[in-house]
Amino acid sequence: MHLAYPAVLSALLFCTGLYGVLARRNAILVLMSVELMLNAVNLNLVAFDVWLSRTAEETLHSGQALTLFTIAIAAAEIGIGLAIVLAVYRNRGTSDIDKLRDTAEGHEPEGPDSDGDATAAEKAEATA
């Protein structure tokens, strides 16, 4: 098999993941796109390792070893990322990245229950 086939497939996977990171607003879909990009890198590592092992007499299979490290790091990243997304969803009620960015910058969340300058104590007195 030629090296061009896995390289082209890897480039397509990476571009699809990059599009997903740049275009998506849902945090879980962004994490899935990052995972797709990491898998494209893994495919490249293994393909070039096999290609280089044909030319060298003594093979170290360093591309496959790096792939195992990348898979372990990706699993840890997805575990921590999903835990953060779930915690933010429980606190904010949304996983939309644009809305989370607005709350991080100090803007008031836009919604039907935001009264503008009313404090939490005033809201509690109004409901009592």
N, CA, C and O of each residue as an XYZ file, in Angstrom:
512
protein
N       0.842     -1.171      0.000
C       0.000      0.000      0.000
C       0.894      1.244      0.000
O       1.918      1.291      0.682
N       0.496      2.219     -0.758
C       1.267      3.450     -0.831
C       1.029      4.304      0.419
O       0.016      4.168      1.104
N       1.973      5.166      0.685
C       1.860      6.065      1.836
C       0.808      7.141      1.608
O       0.308      7.738      2.561
N       0.473      7.389      0.349
C      -0.463      8.473      0.039
C      -1.879      8.178      0.543
O      -2.586      9.105      0.938
N      -2.303      6.933      0.539
C      -3.667      6.611      0.942
C      -3.941      6.955      2.403
O      -4.897      7.680      2.678
N      -3.134      6.459      3.360
C      -3.412      6.861      4.744
C      -3.134      8.337      5.001
O      -3.758      8.933      5.878
N      -2.207      8.939      4.254
C      -1.921     10.356      4.450
C      -3.104     11.216      4.011
O      -3.451     12.189      4.681
N      -3.721     10.857      2.885
C      -4.886     11.611      2.419
C      -6.067     11.402      3.358
O      -6.777     12.354      3.680
N      -6.284     10.172      3.798
C      -7.361      9.896      4.747
C      -7.140     10.647      6.052
O      -8.084     11.185      6.631
N      -5.909     10.682      6.509
C      -5.590     11.409      7.732
C      -5.824     12.906      7.568
O      -6.326     13.562      8.480
N      -5.465     13.442      6.414
C      -5.698     14.870      6.162
C      -7.186     15.179      6.128
O      -7.610     16.212      6.646
N      -7.989     14.303      5.525
C      -9.435     14.507      5.504
C     -10.033     14.436      6.908
O     -10.887     15.246      7.268
N      -9.579     13.463      7.696
C     -10.062     13.366      9.078
C      -9.678     14.595      9.894
O     -10.485     15.110     10.668
N      -8.451     15.061      9.719
C      -7.996     16.230     10.473
C      -8.782     17.476     10.062
O      -9.163     18.276     10.917
N      -9.026     17.645      8.767
C      -9.789     18.808      8.309
C     -11.237     18.750      8.794
O     -11.820     19.783      9.125
N     -11.816     17.560      8.838
C     -13.167     17.412      9.379
C     -13.205     17.776     10.853
O     -14.128     18.456     11.302
N     -12.211     17.329     11.606
C     -12.136     17.685     13.019
C     -11.902     19.165     13.232
O     -12.471     19.759     14.148
N     -11.074     19.764     12.401
C     -10.819     21.199     12.507
C     -12.076     22.000     12.214
O     -12.360     22.985     12.895
N     -12.829     21.585     11.207
C     -14.101     22.236     10.916
C     -15.059     22.099     12.101
O     -15.759     23.049     12.452
N     -15.086     20.928     12.707
C     -15.956     20.717     13.862
C     -15.579     21.595     15.043
O     -16.457     22.082     15.755
N     -14.289     21.804     15.262
C     -13.851     22.664     16.369
C     -14.224     24.118     16.095
O     -14.658     24.831     16.999
N     -14.055     24.557     14.852
C     -14.301     25.961     14.530
C     -15.775     26.294     14.344
O     -16.178     27.428     14.600
N     -16.589     25.345     13.908
C     -17.975     25.655     13.555
C     -18.987     25.275     14.634
O     -20.068     25.861     14.678
N     -18.683     24.343     15.480
C     -19.665     23.860     16.454
C     -19.755     24.785     17.654
O     -18.794     25.459     18.022
N     -20.938     24.796     18.254
C     -21.157     25.595     19.456
C     -21.340     24.718     20.696
O     -21.216     25.200     21.822
N     -21.630     23.455     20.495
C     -21.826     22.543     21.618
C     -20.468     22.024     22.081
O     -19.652     21.599     21.263
N     -20.227     22.057     23.381
C     -18.922     21.681     23.924
C     -18.620     20.197     23.709
O     -17.465     19.830     23.495
N     -19.624     19.356     23.763
C     -19.394     17.923     23.573
C     -18.989     17.638     22.126
O     -18.120     16.800     21.883
N     -19.604     18.321     21.171
C     -19.220     18.134     19.769
C     -17.820     18.671     19.501
O     -17.106     18.133     18.655
N     -17.418     19.718     20.205
C     -16.052     20.225     20.064
C     -15.059     19.189     20.589
O     -14.014     18.966     19.977
N     -15.381     18.554     21.722
C     -14.502     17.503     22.245
C     -14.414     16.316     21.289
O     -13.344     15.731     21.125
N     -15.525     15.962     20.662
C     -15.493     14.876     19.689
C     -14.650     15.245     18.470
O     -13.972     14.391     17.898
N     -14.695     16.513     18.076
C     -13.880     16.963     16.942
C     -12.394     16.939     17.279
O     -11.568     16.600     16.432
N     -12.052     17.298     18.509
C     -10.658     17.221     18.940
C     -10.192     15.768     18.936
O      -9.058     15.472     18.561
N     -11.062     14.879     19.351
C     -10.728     13.450     19.328
C     -10.509     12.957     17.896
O      -9.631     12.131     17.649
N     -11.298     13.459     16.966
C     -11.125     13.099     15.564
C      -9.784     13.593     15.031
O      -9.126     12.895     14.259
N      -9.381     14.779     15.437
C      -8.078     15.305     15.021
C      -6.943     14.467     15.603
O      -5.959     14.202     14.912
N      -7.063     14.049     16.856
C      -6.028     13.205     17.456
C      -5.940     11.846     16.762
O      -4.846     11.305     16.598
N      -7.072     11.297     16.360
C      -7.053     10.024     15.640
C      -6.423     10.170     14.259
O      -5.796      9.232     13.766
N      -6.579     11.324     13.632
C      -5.903     11.564     12.353
C      -4.393     11.588     12.547
O      -3.648     11.068     11.717
N      -3.945     12.188     13.637
C      -2.509     12.198     13.939
C      -2.012     10.777     14.214
O      -0.920     10.402     13.785
N      -2.814      9.995     14.927
C      -2.435      8.597     15.196
C      -2.293      7.804     13.905
O      -1.361      7.014     13.757
N      -3.211      8.012     12.978
C      -3.134      7.318     11.697
C      -1.853      7.699     10.951
O      -1.201      6.842     10.353
N      -1.500      8.970     10.987
C      -0.254      9.407     10.351
C       0.965      8.785     11.013
O       1.890      8.348     10.329
N       0.970      8.744     12.335
C       2.115      8.164     13.049
C       2.323      6.706     12.679
O       3.448      6.286     12.412
N       1.250      5.937     12.662
C       1.368      4.516     12.339
C       1.741      4.326     10.871
O       2.556      3.460     10.555
N       1.165      5.112      9.975
C       1.477      4.963      8.550
C       2.938      5.282      8.268
O       3.600      4.561      7.523
N       3.441      6.353      8.857
C       4.847      6.687      8.613
C       5.778      5.709      9.321
O       6.888      5.471      8.844
N       5.356      5.140     10.439
C       6.176      4.136     11.105
C       6.312      2.890     10.240
O       7.402      2.332     10.112
N       5.206      2.456      9.650
C       5.263      1.285      8.767
C       6.097      1.593      7.532
O       6.869      0.748      7.079
N       5.948      2.787      6.988
C       6.713      3.162      5.797
C       8.207      3.236      6.090
O       9.024      2.799      5.280
N       8.562      3.788      7.247
C       9.980      3.882      7.593
C      10.558      2.532      8.006
O      11.759      2.311      7.850
N       9.739      1.631      8.524
C      10.262      0.324      8.928
C      10.617     -0.533      7.714
O      11.419     -1.459      7.826
N      10.040     -0.239      6.582
C      10.398     -0.982      5.364
C      11.785     -0.590      4.877
O      12.489     -1.409      4.286
N      12.184      0.657      5.119
C      13.490      1.114      4.641
C      14.611      0.812      5.622
O      15.755      0.625      5.208
N      14.306      0.761      6.912
C      15.346      0.508      7.916
C      15.387     -0.980      8.259
O      14.360     -1.659      8.252
N      16.574     -1.468      8.555
C      16.699     -2.876      8.929
C      16.306     -3.100     10.379
O      15.624     -4.073     10.700
N      16.733     -2.204     11.248
C      16.361     -2.312     12.655
C      15.222     -1.334     12.922
O      15.376     -0.123     12.765
N      14.092     -1.871     13.323
C      12.928     -1.014     13.537
C      12.680     -0.847     15.029
O      12.764     -1.800     15.803
N      12.375      0.373     15.406
C      12.056      0.660     16.800
C      10.560      0.816     17.018
O      10.098      0.782     18.159
N       9.801      0.986     15.956
C       8.358      1.205     16.026
C       8.022      2.376     16.944
O       7.125      2.285     17.783
N       8.738      3.452     16.778
C       8.499      4.616     17.622
C       7.168      5.282     17.288
O       6.555      5.882     18.171
N       6.706      5.197     16.058
C       5.415      5.773     15.698
C       4.272      5.073     16.406
O       3.309      5.715     16.824
N       4.374      3.762     16.543
C       3.329      3.023     17.242
C       3.378      3.286     18.744
O       2.338      3.321     19.401
N       4.567      3.469     19.284
C       4.677      3.810     20.706
C       4.097      5.196     20.975
O       3.403      5.402     21.971
N       4.384      6.144     20.087
C       3.800      7.479     20.237
C       2.283      7.439     20.101
O       1.581      8.208     20.757
N       1.776      6.554     19.259
C       0.334      6.407     19.113
C      -0.300      5.921     20.406
O      -1.373      6.392     20.783
N       0.345      4.989     21.088
C      -0.191      4.521     22.364
C      -0.214      5.642     23.401
O      -1.171      5.757     24.167
N       0.823      6.462     23.430
C       0.827      7.610     24.343
C      -0.278      8.603     23.977
O      -0.937      9.155     24.858
N      -0.474      8.824     22.696
C      -1.514      9.755     22.260
C      -2.901      9.242     22.618
O      -3.771     10.022     23.005
N      -3.112      7.944     22.491
C      -4.404      7.365     22.867
C      -4.641      7.517     24.365
O      -5.756      7.828     24.783
N      -3.617      7.305     25.171
C      -3.763      7.471     26.623
C      -4.051      8.922     26.992
O      -4.892      9.192     27.849
N      -3.365      9.846     26.354
C      -3.600     11.261     26.630
C      -4.985     11.671     26.163
O      -5.656     12.449     26.841
N      -5.427     11.165     25.023
C      -6.755     11.491     24.515
C      -7.845     10.953     25.436
O      -8.865     11.613     25.638
N      -7.641      9.766     25.992
C      -8.627      9.214     26.928
C      -8.718     10.064     28.189
O      -9.812     10.312     28.696
N      -7.580     10.506     28.690
C      -7.594     11.376     29.869
C      -8.233     12.720     29.548
O      -8.976     13.267     30.362
N      -7.946     13.253     28.366
C      -8.522     14.541     27.959
C     -10.032     14.452     27.835
O     -10.740     15.365     28.261
N     -10.535     13.377     27.262
C     -11.980     13.220     27.114
C     -12.637     13.031     28.473
O     -13.710     13.582     28.718
N     -12.017     12.268     29.353
C     -12.583     12.075     30.691
C     -12.681     13.373     31.473
O     -13.717     13.670     32.068
N     -11.612     14.140     31.473
C     -11.615     15.419     32.198
C     -12.524     16.424     31.499
O     -13.257     17.166     32.152
N     -12.474     16.445     30.165
C     -13.316     17.381     29.423
C     -14.797     17.125     29.637
O     -15.563     18.070     29.826
N     -15.215     15.865     29.611
C     -16.626     15.553     29.849
C     -17.039     15.873     31.283
O     -18.168     16.302     31.519
N     -16.144     15.671     32.230
C     -16.465     16.028     33.614
C     -16.662     17.540     33.748
O     -17.573     17.989     34.443
N     -15.821     18.313     33.093
C     -15.966     19.778     33.138
C     -17.252     20.208     32.444
O     -17.966     21.073     32.950
N     -17.556     19.615     31.289
C     -18.773     19.980     30.564
C     -20.007     19.641     31.389
O     -20.951     20.431     31.439
N     -20.015     18.492     32.028
C     -21.167     18.123     32.866
C     -21.320     19.047     34.070
O     -22.439     19.404     34.441
N     -20.207     19.435     34.678
C     -20.281     20.353     35.812
C     -20.786     21.732     35.374
O     -21.590     22.351     36.072
N     -20.321     22.202     34.234
C     -20.791     23.494     33.725
C     -22.263     23.409     33.338
O     -23.019     24.353     33.573
N     -22.679     22.292     32.748
C     -24.085     22.137     32.370
C     -24.986     22.124     33.593
O     -26.081     22.687     33.566
N     -24.535     21.490     34.657
C     -25.339     21.480     35.890
C     -25.452     22.861     36.505
O     -26.501     23.220     37.040
N     -24.378     23.641     36.435
C     -24.401     24.976     37.033
C     -25.094     26.004     36.151
O     -25.867     26.817     36.657
N     -24.842     25.989     34.860
C     -25.345     27.027     33.948
C     -26.599     26.620     33.198
O     -27.371     27.480     32.775
N     -26.818     25.317     33.025
C     -27.985     24.854     32.295
C     -27.792     24.800     30.789
O     -28.749     24.553     30.055
N     -26.581     25.024     30.319
C     -26.309     24.967     28.890
C     -24.866     24.545     28.658
O     -23.994     24.747     29.502
N     -24.641     23.958     27.493
C     -23.270     23.632     27.098
C     -22.885     24.398     25.840
O     -21.920     24.043     25.163
N     -23.646     25.459     25.523
C     -23.352     26.313     24.374
C     -22.118     27.155     24.680
O     -22.087     27.876     25.677
N     -21.116     27.066     23.837
C     -19.834     27.721     24.103
C     -19.964     29.236     24.072
O     -19.313     29.923     24.859
N     -20.797     29.775     23.176
C     -20.949     31.226     23.098
C     -21.573     31.791     24.379
O     -21.152     32.844     24.859
N     -22.561     31.107     24.925
C     -23.172     31.575     26.173
C     -22.212     31.447     27.347
O     -22.204     32.295     28.239
N     -21.406     30.398     27.352
C     -20.427     30.240     28.419
C     -19.335     31.287     28.320
O     -18.821     31.738     29.344
N     -18.970     31.680     27.117
C     -17.967     32.720     26.928
C     -18.491     34.060     27.449
O     -17.732     34.828     28.040
N     -19.774     34.348     27.239
C     -20.362     35.594     27.729
C     -20.371     35.638     29.251
O     -20.116     36.690     29.837
N     -20.661     34.513     29.900
C     -20.678     34.513     31.362
C     -19.269     34.609     31.932
O     -19.082     35.133     33.030
N     -18.282     34.113     31.205
C     -16.902     34.196     31.681
C     -16.370     35.616     31.566
O     -15.506     36.012     32.349
N     -16.867     36.387     30.608
C     -16.394     37.749     30.423
C     -17.099     38.747     31.333
O     -16.739     39.924     31.338
N     -18.090     38.311     32.099
C     -18.758     39.190     33.045
C     -20.055     39.782     32.539
O     -20.659     40.602     33.231
N     -20.504     39.399     31.363
C     -21.769     39.898     30.850
C     -22.905     39.161     31.530
O     -22.755     38.016     31.955
N     -24.034     39.826     31.627
C     -25.207     39.184     32.180
C     -25.751     38.184     31.169
O     -25.757     38.457     29.969
N     -26.208     37.027     31.642
C     -26.781     36.066     30.701
C     -28.097     36.596     30.148
O     -28.911     37.164     30.876
N     -28.290     36.401     28.852
C     -29.516     36.846     28.219
C     -30.540     35.735     28.308
O     -30.303     34.623     27.834
N     -31.662     36.027     28.905
C     -32.696     35.028     29.035
C     -33.948     35.656     29.605
O     -33.944     36.835     29.958
N     -35.033     34.879     29.702
C     -36.294     35.438     30.183
C     -36.275     35.758     31.675
O     -37.068     36.582     32.132
N     -35.381     35.122     32.450
C     -35.375     35.363     33.885
C     -34.343     36.395     34.323
O     -34.192     36.617     35.524
N     -33.628     37.033     33.403
C     -32.657     38.052     33.792
C     -33.348     39.409     33.834
O     -33.872     39.893     32.831
N     -33.336     40.017     35.039
C     -34.020     41.287     35.244
C     -33.098     42.478     35.115
O     -33.528     43.613     35.321
N     -31.881     42.257     34.788
C     -30.961     43.381     34.637
C     -30.252     43.682     35.928
O     -29.291     42.997     36.278
N     -30.715     44.718     36.668
C     -29.988     45.152     37.854
C     -30.583     44.616     39.150
O     -30.158     45.064     40.215
N     -31.518     43.707     39.133
C     -32.097     43.156     40.353
C     -31.126     42.164     40.982
O     -30.560     41.318     40.291
N     -30.936     42.271     42.298
C     -30.030     41.367     43.001
C     -30.771     40.102     43.389
O     -31.985     40.003     43.211
N     -30.040     39.142     43.916
C     -30.643     37.870     44.315
C     -31.605     38.065     45.479
O     -32.636     37.395     45.542
N     -31.282     38.983     46.414
C     -32.164     39.239     47.562
C     -33.474     39.866     47.094
O     -34.540     39.515     47.600
N     -33.409     40.790     46.136
C     -34.624     41.407     45.611
C     -35.480     40.396     44.885
O     -36.707     40.449     44.963
N     -34.839     39.462     44.167
C     -35.594     38.424     43.479
C     -36.279     37.495     44.481
O     -37.410     37.064     44.257
N     -35.590     37.187     45.591
C     -36.186     36.325     46.605
C     -37.368     37.015     47.269
O     -38.374     36.366     47.555
N     -37.266     38.349     47.528
C     -38.394     39.087     48.133
C     -39.559     39.188     47.177
O     -40.714     39.188     47.604
N     -39.274     39.275     45.889
C     -40.350     39.400     44.897
C     -41.115     38.109     44.777
O     -42.320     38.140     44.526
N     -40.469     36.973     44.946
C     -41.166     35.706     44.825
C     -41.883     35.300     46.114
O     -42.787     34.465     46.074
N     -41.493     35.882     47.266
C     -42.099     35.507     48.560
C     -43.430     36.171     48.798
O     -44.052     35.951     49.837
